[in-house]
Each structure stands twice: as structure tokens, then as C-alpha cells.
Amino acid sequence: MLTNAAMFEKEINRLISEEIERLKELLVSTPITQAGNGSITYVQGAIMALRNMDDLIEEAKIRSSQSNR
């Protein structure tokens, strides 16, 4: 049985993965001429930020386990 924390982590990771895939599709399907004004850079930055969430989640787990001791 999963704890609430484990279920939350599983769900947040799933949502992050789904959002990354959605943004990658947007990046691939948007013609460069329509993208303009740095929107490609924005989407790339959003993908990178979501990928960095994994590091933040791991750090939060470490801090949480240390504070519960």
C-alpha cells in the first residue's frame, strides 16, 4: 500500500512527464515562422524547468526524511 506521500510523488512525476510531452509536441508542431518572439526559447525553458523538478523533489524528500528523525 502506498502512503499519501508516495502517491503524491508518483502523481506529480506523472503530471510532469505529461506536461513535458505536451510541450515537446508543441515545440515540434509549431512552425518557426509562427513561433517567433522567443516562444521556442520559452518552451525549451519550460521543459528544462520541469525536468529540474525531479531534483527539487529528491531534495525535498531528503530534507523531509531528515527532519522526521
C-alpha positions as CSV (number, residue, x, y, z in Angstrom):
1,M,0.0,0.0,0.0
2,L,1.3,3.4,-0.9
3,T,1.5,6.2,1.6
4,N,0.0,9.6,0.8
5,A,3.5,11.0,0.2
6,A,4.4,8.1,-2.2
7,M,1.1,8.5,-4.1
8,F,1.7,12.3,-4.3
9,E,5.2,11.8,-5.7
10,K,4.0,9.2,-8.2
11,E,1.2,11.5,-9.4
12,I,3.4,14.7,-9.6
13,N,6.0,12.8,-11.6
14,R,3.3,11.5,-14.0
15,L,2.0,15.1,-14.4
16,I,5.4,16.5,-15.0
17,S,6.1,13.8,-17.7
18,E,2.8,14.5,-19.4
19,E,3.5,18.3,-19.5
20,I,6.9,17.7,-20.9
21,E,5.5,15.6,-23.6
22,R,2.8,18.2,-24.4
23,L,5.4,20.9,-24.6
24,K,7.7,18.8,-26.8
25,E,4.8,18.2,-29.2
26,L,4.1,22.0,-29.2
27,L,7.8,22.6,-30.0
28,V,7.8,20.1,-32.8
29,S,4.5,21.1,-34.3
30,T,4.8,24.9,-34.2
31,P,6.4,26.3,-37.4
32,I,9.3,28.5,-36.7
33,T,7.7,31.4,-38.6
34,Q,4.6,31.2,-36.3
35,A,6.7,30.7,-33.1
36,G,8.6,34.0,-33.3
37,N,9.3,36.4,-30.4
38,G,11.3,33.8,-28.5
39,S,8.4,31.4,-27.9
40,I,10.7,28.4,-28.9
41,T,13.1,29.5,-26.2
42,Y,10.2,29.9,-23.8
43,V,9.0,26.3,-24.4
44,Q,12.6,25.0,-24.1
45,G,13.0,26.8,-20.8
46,A,9.7,25.4,-19.6
47,I,10.8,21.9,-20.4
48,M,14.1,22.4,-18.6
49,A,12.3,23.8,-15.6
50,L,10.0,20.8,-15.4
51,R,13.0,18.4,-15.7
52,N,14.6,20.3,-12.8
53,M,11.6,19.5,-10.7
54,D,13.0,16.0,-10.3
55,D,16.0,17.4,-8.5
56,L,13.8,19.5,-6.3
57,I,11.5,16.6,-5.4
58,E,14.5,14.5,-4.5
59,E,15.9,17.3,-2.3
60,A,12.5,17.7,-0.6
61,K,12.4,14.0,0.1
62,I,15.9,14.1,1.7
63,R,15.1,17.2,3.8
64,S,11.7,15.7,4.8
65,S,13.3,12.4,5.9
66,Q,16.0,14.2,7.9
67,S,13.5,16.4,9.7
68,N,11.4,13.4,10.7
69,R,14.4,11.8,12.6
